[in-house]
Amino acid sequence: MTKYTQCFKQQVLDIYLQHGKNRSLIRRYFQLSPTTLNRWIAKFNHNRINGLAVLGKK
């Protein structure tokens, strides 16, 4: 499983939120799966920036 940094996630979401780009274009540009981007958006909407934190292995 690929781990993305919190900084990278924030950059992707900044483009999505501030520039009004649609999810499909963002996913293709950053080579992300639909599930990954949708999960990041949901976590951000629920917990803001803290939702994007990279968690360690259990």
C-alpha positions as CSV (number, residue, x, y, z in Angstrom):
1,M,0.0,0.0,0.0
2,T,1.4,3.4,-1.0
3,K,1.6,6.0,1.8
4,Y,1.2,9.6,0.8
5,T,2.5,12.4,3.0
6,Q,0.1,14.8,4.7
7,C,1.6,17.6,2.6
8,F,0.9,15.8,-0.7
9,K,-2.7,15.1,0.4
10,Q,-3.1,18.8,1.3
11,Q,-1.8,19.9,-2.1
12,V,-4.2,17.6,-3.9
13,L,-7.1,18.9,-1.8
14,D,-6.1,22.5,-2.2
15,I,-6.4,22.1,-6.0
16,Y,-9.8,20.4,-5.5
17,L,-11.2,22.9,-3.1
18,Q,-9.7,26.2,-4.3
19,H,-9.5,25.8,-8.0
20,G,-12.7,24.0,-8.6
21,K,-11.1,21.1,-10.5
22,N,-13.3,18.0,-10.8
23,R,-12.3,14.8,-9.2
24,S,-11.7,12.9,-12.4
25,L,-9.1,15.4,-13.6
26,I,-7.4,15.5,-10.3
27,R,-7.3,11.7,-10.0
28,R,-5.7,11.3,-13.5
29,Y,-3.2,14.1,-13.0
30,F,-2.0,12.7,-9.7
31,Q,-2.6,9.0,-10.7
32,L,-4.9,8.3,-7.7
33,S,-7.7,5.8,-7.5
34,P,-11.2,7.1,-7.1
35,T,-11.4,5.5,-3.7
36,T,-8.2,7.2,-2.5
37,L,-9.3,10.7,-3.5
38,N,-12.9,10.2,-2.2
39,R,-11.5,9.0,1.1
40,W,-9.2,12.0,1.5
41,I,-12.1,14.4,0.7
42,A,-14.4,12.6,3.2
43,K,-11.7,12.6,5.9
44,F,-11.0,16.3,5.3
45,N,-14.6,17.2,5.4
46,H,-15.0,15.4,8.7
47,N,-11.8,16.4,10.5
48,R,-10.3,19.1,8.4
49,I,-6.5,18.9,8.2
50,N,-6.2,16.4,11.0
51,G,-8.1,13.9,8.9
52,L,-5.2,13.8,6.5
53,A,-2.6,12.8,9.0
54,V,-0.5,9.8,8.1
55,L,-0.9,7.2,10.7
56,G,1.6,4.6,11.6
57,K,1.1,0.8,11.3
58,K,-1.0,-0.8,14.0
